[in-house]
């Protein structure tokens, strides 16, 4: 792996923390906020640096080829309609855009059904006043985000990441696990 997008993991972590606060106060948008965090995590594997590479304000752009290939794959197996446009927020598309060997290493393949179930949470829960809006809060997505974030941070560490957030997060997860 040529780059370690620690900033993206830190952003996903911020969304996880925000959703935990919303959930604790029984406020709306918990699922949507979790979906944004998951989207960022999945995108960390298909985004490449485009500006300020190697600095703390490194920015990224998507690998459009990976998104197109994933979208076509989902169309070919009937999980996406043939006439449906590619959606950069679709968690199932982002899941399939990730390299298969990384999905396997992270044990994400075992969660494919969850990515399919929650694939449109972000786009369908943003505006609660819309009739097709999802208004539920499901703790499964929050647990999936927490689990995936820990696995992704561990993976990046194994690959040699020295990003301060990633290293601190691994230490935090290990301390929490030791305390349980």
HUFEN-V997619 format. One record per residue. N is the residue number from 1. PHI is phi as a letter, one per 30 degrees, with the letter a starting at -180 (999 if undefined). PSI is psi in whole degrees, -180 to 180 (none if undefined). Layout:
N_PHI_PSI, N_PHI_PSI
This chain:
1_999_132, 2_d_-24, 3_b_155, 4_b_100, 5_d_67, 6_e_-34, 7_d_-37, 8_d_-40, 9_d_-40, 10_d_-39, 11_d_-43, 12_d_-40, 13_d_-41, 14_d_-41, 15_d_-37, 16_d_-48, 17_d_-41, 18_d_-42, 19_d_-35, 20_d_-40, 21_d_-45, 22_d_-44, 23_d_-43, 24_d_-29, 25_c_6, 26_h_41, 27_c_159, 28_d_173, 29_i_12, 30_e_-49, 31_d_-41, 32_d_-43, 33_d_-40, 34_d_-41, 35_d_-38, 36_d_-45, 37_e_-44, 38_d_-41, 39_e_-46, 40_d_-42, 41_d_-48, 42_d_-39, 43_d_-23, 44_d_-21, 45_c_-13, 46_b_5, 47_c_146, 48_b_149, 49_d_139, 50_b_-21, 51_b_149, 52_h_34, 53_e_134, 54_i_3, 55_c_171, 56_d_-16, 57_c_33, 58_e_137, 59_c_164, 60_b_160, 61_b_154, 62_d_153, 63_d_95, 64_e_-35, 65_e_-42, 66_d_-40, 67_d_-42, 68_d_-45, 69_d_-43, 70_d_-42, 71_d_-45, 72_d_-40, 73_d_-47, 74_d_-35, 75_d_-41, 76_d_-26, 77_c_9, 78_i_16, 79_c_-6, 80_b_134, 81_e_147, 82_d_-32, 83_c_3, 84_d_135, 85_d_153, 86_d_137, 87_b_115, 88_d_-3, 89_c_-8, 90_d_112, 91_d_-33, 92_d_-40, 93_d_-45, 94_d_-39, 95_e_-47, 96_d_-17, 97_d_-23, 98_d_148, 99_e_133, 100_e_-37, 101_d_-31, 102_d_-42, 103_e_-43, 104_d_-46, 105_e_-37, 106_d_0, 107_i_26, 108_d_-26, 109_e_-31, 110_d_-13, 111_c_10, 112_e_-39, 113_d_-37, 114_d_-41, 115_d_-35, 116_d_-44, 117_d_-40, 118_c_14, 119_e_-33, 120_c_18, 121_e_-46, 122_d_-52, 123_d_-21, 124_c_5, 125_b_7, 126_d_-41, 127_c_101, 128_d_-18, 129_d_-9, 130_d_141, 131_d_-28, 132_c_9, 133_d_141, 134_d_124, 135_c_11, 136_c_163, 137_b_123, 138_c_118, 139_d_-17, 140_d_-42, 141_d_-39, 142_d_-43, 143_d_-40, 144_d_-41, 145_d_-46, 146_d_-46, 147_d_-46, 148_d_-41, 149_e_-45, 150_d_-42, 151_d_-42, 152_d_-44, 153_d_-42, 154_d_-42, 155_d_-48, 156_d_-36, 157_d_-45, 158_d_-32, 159_d_-1, 160_j_10, 161_d_135, 162_c_16, 163_d_128, 164_e_-41, 165_d_-47, 166_e_-47, 167_d_-42, 168_d_-39, 169_d_-42, 170_d_-43, 171_d_-42, 172_d_-45, 173_d_-43, 174_d_-41, 175_d_-41, 176_d_-41, 177_d_-41, 178_d_-32, 179_d_-18, 180_d_none
